[in-house]
């Protein structure tokens, strides 16, 4: 039964586009509409995305709006994560500045 499949679905590490495609397929045959679909989607998507959607200034009314907004949030989150990783790698690969030992400098000064 598609309702049981819908209830078991979780985004996990999948990109939101992939999860939404799977969710749509199961939703078509579930008999669920509107609010029930939104509630099941909320249960399946990652907590951070759900929380951001729930806190959004403009609330999503339709399941299509939930799909669209969750995909955008997921893309932005992944883009920012890649950027943070690149910056971290750059910092880690940079040679540390040589430390200056002030005592040695004082001894070497005339």
N, C-alpha and C positions, 0 to 999 in steps of 0.2 A: 504494500500500500504506500502511495506517495506521501501521505501525511506523516507516516513514521520516518520516512527518508528525510523529509523536510525538517522534522524535529531533531534528527541526528546530525544534521549538517553543521560543520564548523569551518571557518575560514582558515584557521591555523596559519601556516606560512605561505599560503597561496596569495597571489596577487588578487585584488578585489575583482578585477575584470573576470578572471577565471571563476571565482566563487559565485559571482552574480550570474554567470552563464549557467552554472550547475543549479543554482537556486531557482532560476527562471524555469528550467526544464522540469524540476520537481514541482514547482508551484502550479504549473499549467494543469497537472493531473491531480492536484491535491484537493481541489474543490474550495480551497481557501480564497478569500478575496480581501481586498483593502487592509483593514486594521489587523486581521489575523496574519496576513502575510508580513506586514510591517513588524509585528511582534515576533514572529519566527525569525525574520531577518536579524532583528536586534539580538536575539539569542545566539545566532550563528556567527556574527561578525566579531572581529577582535574588540576587546573591551575599550581600548583607547579610541577607536574609531566611533564606536557606539556612544561613548561618553561625549566626544566632541560634537556629534550630531545632536545629541540631546541638549547640549548647552548652547547650540547655535542660536543666534539672534532670530533668524528666520527659520521657523520650524517647517520640516518637510511634512506634507500632507499625504502625498501619494507614494505608493511603492516605487514608482519610477523616479520620483525625487530622491527617495532614499538610495536607490541604486546609483543615480548620478552623483549625488553628494558623497557617498561612501567611496566611490571610485576616485573622485578628485582628492579626498582626504588621504586615501591610501597612496596615490601617486605622489602627492606632496611629501608625505612622511618618508617614503622610500627615497625620494630625491634628496631630501635633507639628510637622511641617514648616510647616503653615499657621499655627500659633500663633507659631512663630519668625519667619515672614515678617511677620505683623501687628505683633509687637513691634519688629522692625527698622524697619518703616515708621513706627511711632509715634516711635521714637527719631530717625529721619531728619527727621520733620516738626516735631519740637519745636524751638522757637527756642533757639539757644544762649544761655546766660547771659552777660550783658555782662561783659567783662573789666575788671577794676579795675586801673588803673595807679597803683600805690602812690606813685610819684614825683609825679604830678599831685596826688594827695590831700595829700601832705606840703606841697606848695607852696601849696595852698589853705587849709591850716589856719592859724589865727592864732597 
